Each structure stands twice: as structure tokens, then as C-alpha cells.
Amino acid sequence: MTDRILEFLRNRREDGPCLVVDLEVVRDNYAAFARALPDTRVFYAVKANPDPRVLELLAALGSCFDTASVVEIEQALAAGASPDRISFGNTIKKERDIARAYALGVRLFAVDCEAEVEKIARAAPGSKVFCRMLCGGAGAEWPLSRKFGCAVEMAPRVLEHAHRLGLVAFGLSFHVGSQQRNPYMWDAALKASAAIFRDLADRGIVLQMVNLGGGFPTRYLKSVPAVKAYAQAILRSLHKHFGNHIPETIIEPGRGMVGNAGVIEAEVVLISRKSDDDEVKWVYLDIGKFNGLAETMDEMIRYPIRTAFDGDETAPCVLAGPSCDSVDVLYEKEPYFLPISLEIGSKVLIEGTGAYTTTYSSVGFNGFPPLKSYVI
Ligand SMILES: *Cc1c(COP(=O)(O)O)cnc(C)c1O
């Protein structure tokens, strides 16, 4: 929460829930990554928040971009990034999208199987590819474990196939899971990476790059280690496993770059009880799973919520969104403690919402408009 955001909200015309992103915070976050890992290139994960002003700022600061679709590539280009600063990091791509990316100048692609390598060899000949490996995701609040990546044993075969088809077998990637609270989770994947570097070098294929992925957390209710702690742990693991032959590295922060830059202002629509002896009040907001707070799925991300009544006595509440879908409940298994003085019509501020909110908002379920966003 910054004074600039509070000032903006004081002056805005009332028009439903909105996200306000403070670019100064994004600038500070970029600087923290660049300072902590000076030899590592930053590829901002566009999906976290593709607002043009966010992308333009990061492009101007020298960031590169991790994209997952042609539209995201176009957004990065429009923000001022040259194609050599863009990677097509999704392992699941249509061949015609690969061709389109290639035509736009992109030459760096993620793969996790031989079939994807073949698409790239056909549609983006001579490009660099890196192979995504499976990574456990333990310690992450939003794990990404199964869908992307191949088993560590399979990665050399995938990269050999790329080499044979005239692509540049460029390196390896992994993602330790989003909102990763343990800075030491990169170690096992770096150990496996170093073994693959050696294995392929013996076969005449010299890999150059390790993509350390995202996972850098933002502060929600619990405190998290600083970027510096992650950088120190990663550098120590790089030295331990690669010795004097440290490869080129890149990181792909999404949440860690923009999460704490955003605050959502929302309104209490209704407070009620389900029966006379119900211990827990139901508090309904004008924002829910379908218009910005999708990451409350399975109650995985617990956002800090501030009200004008903070400091008053609190009581456990079920927190729910406004739509007519019963899955649109934010916190119920673990009720949320809110001030008992909170009233219908009160404003609430939901912190840490700069990442994965506007992009996860539906186009208008139940007639509730997509989450509005202001960048200041
Ligand atoms: C989503 C994603 C990221 C960003 O992850 P965060 O945990 O938000 O930093 C990075 N890399 C890839 C390939 C992704 O899909």
C-alpha cells in the first residue's frame, strides 16, 4: 500500500471495484531483482499483469519478456521490447503461432517434448530452444508442478533431438512453483541441470543457459524472504553445482515483480447470517473469483484486507463474491477475521493484488464487468 495509491483512491469517481497499480513499486521491484542478480537477465512474465504502462516501464528499464501467446508477444513489442528480448516460454504452442512469433523476430522458445521440438524446427528454423523440466513445487502456495516440463531423464533426449534438427540446444528451464516461500527450492533443479550440462557436453552439445523461472513471492498475510535471500541461495547453488563454469541465467518473475504494486478497492454489498445461531457472518463483496480474485481458488492465496475499522474487535467471517455461483466464495474453510464494526457499504482494500487479478477476470459473468485497472 502506498500513499500514492491512497491519494488516487481518495480522488477517484466511484465506479465499482478497481485495481490501482503504482509504477514506482514496479520500478523498485525491477531494481531489486537487477541488483540481487546482476548477471542474470530478467524476463518479466507478461501474464502476471500485461497493462501497457507496466510493460512500457519494464521495457524502458531494460527488462526482457516471457510470453505465452502471440498476443503477449505483440504486447511486449508494442511496449518497446525488441524481439531478441522476448521468449516464447509456453511449452504448448500451435505451429502457426510459432511461425507468427518467428515472423515477428522471436528466436527463443520453450519445449518439453520431441513433438514440440519438431514444430519449432519446421516453423522457426535455427532458433534457440530450452527444455523445461518438471519440478516438484513443494513449498509453493500456487504450485505448477505437473502440467509443464518433462522428467529430468528425458530432457537430454529432447535437447539432442533439437540439436539434430538444426536448432540451438540452448539450455534448461524449470519453475519451482509460484509464491515459493523457500529460497532453497532452486537447489535440486540446479543440481539436475548441471548433470545434464555435463552429460550433453560429453556428447558434443554445449548448453549455455539455465532459466530459473519465477516463483519469487509477494507479501500477503505471511512475511516472505527478500529477493536478496533468493539470489544468495541461487548463487550458492550455481557455484556448488556448476563450479567455475556458471552458465548464462535468466529469471522470469511475475508475481514478485507486480504483486505488491497493486491494491484493489472493493465494497461490502451485504453482511448476513445463515441462521440465528450461526457463529460466522457472511460478508459479500462486489469482487469475487470471477472478477479478479481467482487466486482464492482452494483458498490458496490469502490476501491482506484493510478496512477503516482496523484495530476494532474482529470476528470470523465467510468472505464471498457477488455472483450467483456457489463456487464464488473466497474464504470459508478458514474464515477471515474482519472487524465487527464493518458495515454494508464499507470500503475494503485488498493488498498484494497487482499480479494475476485483471488477467483472471471474466469478460462479464452475471453482468459484473471485468476488473477495472488504473496505473499511476
Ligand atoms: C507464470 C510463469 C512465470 C511467473 O511465475 P511467478 O511465480 O508469478 O513469478 C514464469 N515463468 C513461466 C514459464 C510461467 O508460466
Ligand as a Chemical Component Dictionary entry (heavy atoms), coordinates in Angstrom:
data_LIG
# 
_chem_comp.id                   LIG 
_chem_comp.type                 NON-POLYMER 
_chem_comp.pdbx_formal_charge   0 
_chem_comp.three_letter_code    LIG 
# 
loop_
_chem_comp_atom.comp_id 
_chem_comp_atom.atom_id 
_chem_comp_atom.alt_atom_id 
_chem_comp_atom.type_symbol 
_chem_comp_atom.charge 
_chem_comp_atom.model_Cartn_x 
_chem_comp_atom.model_Cartn_y 
_chem_comp_atom.model_Cartn_z 
_chem_comp_atom.pdbx_ordinal 
LIG C1 C1 C 0 3.663 -17.900 -14.824 1  
LIG C2 C2 C 0 5.082 -18.111 -15.198 2  
LIG C3 C3 C 0 6.083 -17.376 -14.586 3  
LIG C4 C4 C 0 5.827 -16.389 -13.476 4  
LIG O1 O1 O 0 5.728 -17.036 -12.269 5  
LIG P1 P1 P 0 5.641 -16.214 -10.891 6  
LIG O2 O2 O 0 5.575 -17.268 -9.872  7  
LIG O3 O3 O 0 4.451 -15.347 -10.964 8  
LIG O4 O4 O 0 6.889 -15.423 -10.791 9  
LIG C5 C5 C 0 7.371 -17.573 -15.004 10 
LIG N1 N1 N 0 7.670 -18.460 -15.984 11 
LIG C6 C6 C 0 6.733 -19.186 -16.594 12 
LIG C7 C7 C 0 7.118 -20.122 -17.668 13 
LIG C8 C8 C 0 5.410 -19.047 -16.227 14 
LIG O5 O5 O 0 4.475 -19.789 -16.820 15 
# 
loop_
_chem_comp_bond.comp_id 
_chem_comp_bond.atom_id_1 
_chem_comp_bond.atom_id_2 
_chem_comp_bond.value_order 
_chem_comp_bond.pdbx_ordinal 
LIG C1 C2 SING 1  
LIG C2 C3 SING 2  
LIG C2 C8 DOUB 3  
LIG C3 C4 SING 4  
LIG C3 C5 DOUB 5  
LIG C4 O1 SING 6  
LIG O1 P1 SING 7  
LIG P1 O2 DOUB 8  
LIG P1 O3 SING 9  
LIG P1 O4 SING 10 
LIG C5 N1 SING 11 
LIG N1 C6 DOUB 12 
LIG C6 C7 SING 13 
LIG C6 C8 SING 14 
LIG C8 O5 SING 15 
# 
